Amino acid sequence: MLHLDPGEKIIIEVRKHWFVFFSYGFFLAVAAIAPFILYELYAHLFDFNIPFIGNADTLAGFAYSLWLLAIWISFFVQWTNYYLDVWYITQKRIIDVEQKRLFHREVSSIRFDKIQDITVEVKGLLATFLNFGHVSVQTASEDSQDFSMKSAANPERIRKTVFAQHNLVAERTQPVRIVEKDLNGNV
C-alpha cells in the first residue's frame, strides 16, 4: 500500500498510456477468433478430414474453451500490470510502484534533492501523435537505482512537474541557527 508522510499530497499520478493496453487487448481479440480463421483456411486449402472416434465438435469446443481461458488470464495479468504500475509524484518525492508479477510488487521512492537528470524519449509517429514515451529519472547517488517508465502518458508534463518540484526543493531555505561565541569560546 502507499504510505505518504504527514501533509504530503500527490501532485500527479503517472501510468502507461491507454494505447499500450488497448493494443494488447486488440491482439487478444484477434487471438480469440484466430482458431476459426485457421480452421476455415485449413478446410478450404487442404480439403482433408481427420477421422476421429467420438464427438469432434465437443473436443473442439473444449479446446476452444481452454484457449479462451488462456486469453482471459493473459488479459487479466496485463490489466493488473497496466493498472498497478504507477508513479506518484508528490511535493517531496517520486514513488514508483512496479508490479513485477501477479503477486509481486516493488515500491521505491526518491526524494527530489537526489535527482540529477530526467530524460524523456518519444520515439515514432504514433507515440508523437498520441503523446506517450519513455521517461527516465537518474539519481546522483551510486547505491540507488534509476526510475524509468516505458510508454508513459504525457511525458513532457511529467518532466516539467519533476523539475518544478526539484527546483522548489533546491531553492527552499533551511533554517540556520547562528551561534555567537565570545573571545573565550563561550556561547
C-alpha positions in Angstrom: 0.0 0.0 0.0 1.0 3.6 -0.5 2.3 5.4 2.6 2.6 9.2 2.5 4.3 11.4 5.0 2.0 13.7 7.1 1.0 16.6 4.9 2.3 15.0 1.7 -0.1 15.2 -1.2 0.0 13.6 -4.6 0.5 16.1 -7.4 0.1 13.7 -10.4 -0.4 10.0 -10.9 1.5 8.6 -13.9 0.5 5.4 -15.7 1.3 3.9 -19.1 -0.6 5.3 -22.0 -4.0 3.8 -22.6 -2.9 2.8 -26.2 -0.5 0.3 -24.8 -3.2 -1.6 -23.0 -5.6 -1.2 -25.9 -3.1 -2.6 -28.4 -2.6 -5.7 -26.2 -6.4 -6.1 -25.9 -6.8 -5.8 -29.7 -4.1 -8.5 -30.1 -6.0 -10.8 -27.7 -9.3 -10.2 -29.5 -7.6 -11.3 -32.8 -6.2 -14.3 -31.0 -9.7 -15.2 -29.8 -11.0 -15.5 -33.3 -7.8 -16.9 -34.9 -8.8 -20.6 -34.4 -11.9 -20.1 -36.6 -10.0 -18.4 -39.3 -7.2 -21.0 -39.2 -9.8 -23.8 -39.4 -11.5 -22.3 -42.4 -8.2 -21.8 -44.2 -7.2 -25.3 -43.4 -10.5 -26.8 -44.5 -10.6 -24.9 -47.8 -6.9 -25.3 -48.8 -6.4 -29.0 -47.9 -10.0 -30.4 -48.0 -8.8 -33.1 -45.6 -10.8 -34.6 -42.8 -9.2 -36.2 -39.8 -11.0 -39.4 -38.7 -12.0 -39.1 -35.1 -13.7 -41.6 -32.8 -16.3 -39.8 -30.7 -17.8 -36.3 -31.0 -15.3 -34.0 -32.7 -17.4 -30.9 -32.1 -17.3 -31.5 -28.3 -13.5 -31.9 -28.3 -13.1 -28.7 -30.5 -15.4 -26.8 -28.1 -13.4 -27.9 -25.1 -10.1 -27.0 -26.8 -11.5 -23.6 -27.8 -12.7 -23.0 -24.2 -9.2 -23.7 -22.9 -7.9 -21.2 -25.5 -10.3 -18.5 -24.4 -9.4 -19.2 -20.7 -5.7 -18.7 -21.5 -6.6 -15.5 -23.4 -8.7 -14.2 -20.5 -6.0 -15.0 -17.9 -3.4 -13.2 -20.1 -5.8 -10.2 -20.4 -6.3 -10.1 -16.6 -2.5 -10.3 -15.9 -1.8 -7.5 -18.5 -4.6 -5.3 -17.0 -3.2 -5.8 -13.5 0.2 -4.8 -14.7 -1.2 -1.8 -16.5 -3.3 -0.6 -13.5 -0.8 -1.3 -10.7 2.4 0.0 -12.5 2.3 3.7 -11.4 4.3 6.6 -10.4 3.1 9.0 -7.7 4.7 12.5 -7.8 4.2 14.3 -4.6 5.7 17.6 -3.3 8.6 15.7 -1.6 9.4 12.7 -3.8 8.6 10.3 -6.6 7.1 7.0 -5.6 7.5 4.1 -8.1 5.1 1.2 -7.7 6.1 -1.5 -10.0 4.1 -4.7 -10.4 6.7 -7.4 -11.2 4.4 -10.4 -11.3 0.9 -11.1 -10.3 1.7 -11.3 -6.6 5.0 -9.4 -6.5 5.1 -5.7 -6.2 8.1 -3.4 -5.6 7.7 0.1 -4.2 10.6 2.5 -4.1 10.9 6.3 -3.8 13.3 9.0 -4.5 13.4 12.5 -3.0 13.8 15.4 -5.3 17.1 16.5 -3.9 18.6 13.2 -5.1 17.5 13.7 -8.7 20.3 14.5 -11.1 18.6 14.4 -14.5 15.4 13.4 -16.2 15.2 12.1 -19.8 12.1 11.9 -22.0 12.2 9.9 -25.2 9.3 10.0 -27.6 10.0 7.6 -30.4 7.9 7.1 -33.5 5.0 8.7 -35.3 2.3 7.0 -33.2 4.0 7.9 -29.9 4.3 11.5 -31.1 0.6 11.9 -32.1 -0.7 10.1 -29.0 1.8 11.7 -26.7 3.5 8.9 -24.9 7.1 7.9 -24.4 9.9 6.6 -22.2 10.7 8.7 -19.0 13.9 8.0 -17.1 14.9 9.7 -13.9 18.6 9.5 -13.0 19.9 9.9 -9.4 23.2 11.3 -8.2 23.9 8.6 -5.7 25.6 5.3 -6.6 23.5 3.0 -4.4 20.1 3.8 -5.6 18.5 2.7 -8.9 17.2 5.0 -11.6 13.5 5.2 -12.2 12.1 4.5 -15.6 8.7 4.0 -17.2 8.1 3.0 -20.7 5.1 4.3 -22.7 4.2 6.8 -20.0 1.3 9.1 -20.9 2.2 12.8 -21.4 6.0 12.5 -20.7 6.7 16.2 -21.1 4.2 17.1 -18.4 6.0 14.6 -16.1 9.4 16.2 -16.9 8.1 19.7 -16.2 6.4 18.6 -12.9 9.5 16.8 -11.6 11.8 19.7 -12.5 9.4 22.2 -10.9 9.4 20.2 -7.7 13.1 19.6 -7.9 13.7 23.4 -8.2 11.3 24.1 -5.3 13.2 21.7 -3.0 16.6 23.1 -4.2 15.6 26.7 -3.6 13.9 26.1 -0.2 15.8 27.8 2.5 16.8 25.8 5.5 16.5 27.4 9.0 20.0 28.2 10.2 20.8 28.9 13.8 23.7 31.4 14.3 25.6 30.9 17.5 27.9 33.7 18.5 30.9 33.0 20.7 32.9 35.4 22.7 36.7 35.5 22.8 36.8 32.8 25.3 34.7 30.4 23.2 31.6 30.7 25.4 28.2 30.8 23.8 
